[in-house]
Amino acid sequence: MDRETVEPSVGTLPGPKATERVDYHAEFAAPSTYVYGFVWDILEDATGPFCTDADGNVLMDFTSHVGAAPLGYNNPQLRERLAEFELVDPLKIAGQDFYTTAGDPTDPEFPGPAELMDKLTQVSSQYGMDTVFLSNSGAEAVENAMKICYDDTGGKYAITFDGAFHGRTLGALSLNRSKEIYRRKFPEIPSIHDVPFCDDRTCEPSTCSCGFFAGGVSQLRKMLDPQRGWVNADEVAFLIMEPIQGEGGYRFPSAAFMAEVAELCDRHDILLVADEIQSGMGRTGEFWASDHYPIEPDIITAAKGARVGATIANEDVFPGEKSRLSSTWGAGDLVASMQGALTIDLIHEEGLLANATARGEQAKRTLREASLSAVEDVRGTGLMLAVEFDTRERRNAVMDAAFQRGLLTLGCGHKTLRLLPPLDVTEREIYLGCDLLAEAVDAVA
Ligand SMILES: Cc1ncc(COP(=O)(O)O)c(C=O)c1O
């Protein structure tokens, strides 16, 4: 498969082998969130955003495994580095409960958990962060962020935003305010309050349409007001936000909204947790989405492209007491950490932040110029891109029509389609993906 020339080439999807494989999987797996009859054949050709399915169809993946594969399929530099490590030797992958070394820490033969933490603090040093707790998933990164905030402040309240998604474990799900399915019937952590999230990139207090500044004064300010508010700011353990909401609909807030949140956190000494699990690791053209806004998070949660869960903050915020935070896998899975660390290296070495910015602009320009029918908005920062339709049904139909043309996309929010091409996506690939999406929109219209 030549990345310079390959194009999607598909028959009717899903094909018979894919259907068979999906049925086999479904026989044993709890019903999960998989949305496609798409089955990636890992033994067949794949490169960049292109991959081959079980029936030999070539598809173009603009989901990057929901951002967990930021370098696309078979990134040659990543493969080359990983291939040098003999993954098959069990001694090399056992013992994640111990410290590991692969030589001089300043120039190790292979990066492990310590090197990953080192690199994560380097990209977060602008926020004074120098310490990391590693875990297995995004939800665990959030759980541990919550724990360190409760521990550090002794506060009982927490603040979240409407449309938020922070994971599916019992603590993290208490913070969710997107679809009700995530919380229905589950016990929740008490005393979590929510305020509107800004989904208007140009929102100002005087012109607010998102509800946050309704009446000219923000809901957060009213909530925390010492005289008339209903939450005692001194008892707030943390405020958590996705700087750009993912699951909730790829909602991009205004600078005024962010400045207000930052000002109030600062004024009331409230720990600000930025959940960067979807928006981080270079997706938006900066390493963290927070870097685009006038905010200074105290804690960052990362996962997906980092290949492990990571709770990042200044050492002062973390409990010093042994066992207060811990896990068998707390030193980070060795192979996953290696992949996360190499991914950070490649983002820098290959100039992928600049590429994400340029290709994201190209995608938005191309989709806007195409004047697609029933599209209400095309938006994005870097390669965190969204197309919003007039109805949920149309969004779903377009996703299916795109799939039938060999383009994988994802839904989010109520009627939004999201695109997450790999960070090294090329100009040709963006045009190709946009053409396929435009064809899908036309077919549905
Ligand atoms: C913003 C955000 N937070 C938390 C999570 C939970 O991550 P995980 O699925 O790895 O538990 C996700 C997953 O999509 C997410 O997008």
The ligand as an SDF file (V2000), in Angstrom:
LIG
                    3D

 16 16  0  0  0  0  0  0  0  0999 V2000
  -12.8410   13.9070   27.8010 C   0  0  0  0  0  0  0  0  0  0  0  0
  -12.8230   12.4640   28.2120 C   0  0  0  0  0  0  0  0  0  0  0  0
  -12.6090   12.1460   29.4910 N   0  0  0  0  0  0  0  0  0  0  0  0
  -12.5600   10.8550   29.9110 C   0  0  0  0  0  0  0  0  0  0  0  0
  -12.7220    9.8250   29.0190 C   0  0  0  0  0  0  0  0  0  0  0  0
  -12.6630    8.3990   29.5160 C   0  0  0  0  0  0  0  0  0  0  0  0
  -11.5480    7.7610   28.9970 O   0  0  0  0  0  0  0  0  0  0  0  0
  -11.4590    6.1370   28.9740 P   0  0  0  0  0  0  0  0  0  0  0  0
  -12.4670    5.6980   27.9780 O   0  0  0  0  0  0  0  0  0  0  0  0
  -10.0510    5.8380   28.5800 O   0  0  0  0  0  0  0  0  0  0  0  0
  -11.7890    5.6820   30.3590 O   0  0  0  0  0  0  0  0  0  0  0  0
  -12.9530   10.1030   27.6750 C   0  0  0  0  0  0  0  0  0  0  0  0
  -13.1600    9.0020   26.7040 C   0  0  0  0  0  0  0  0  0  0  0  0
  -13.6150    9.1730   25.6090 O   0  0  0  0  0  0  0  0  0  0  0  0
  -13.0020   11.4450   27.2540 C   0  0  0  0  0  0  0  0  0  0  0  0
  -13.2120   11.7810   25.9730 O   0  0  0  0  0  0  0  0  0  0  0  0
  1  2  1  0
  2  3  1  0
  2 15  2  0
  3  4  2  0
  4  5  1  0
  5  6  1  0
  5 12  2  0
  6  7  1  0
  7  8  1  0
  8  9  2  0
  8 10  1  0
  8 11  1  0
 12 13  1  0
 12 15  1  0
 13 14  2  0
 15 16  1  0
M  END
$$$$
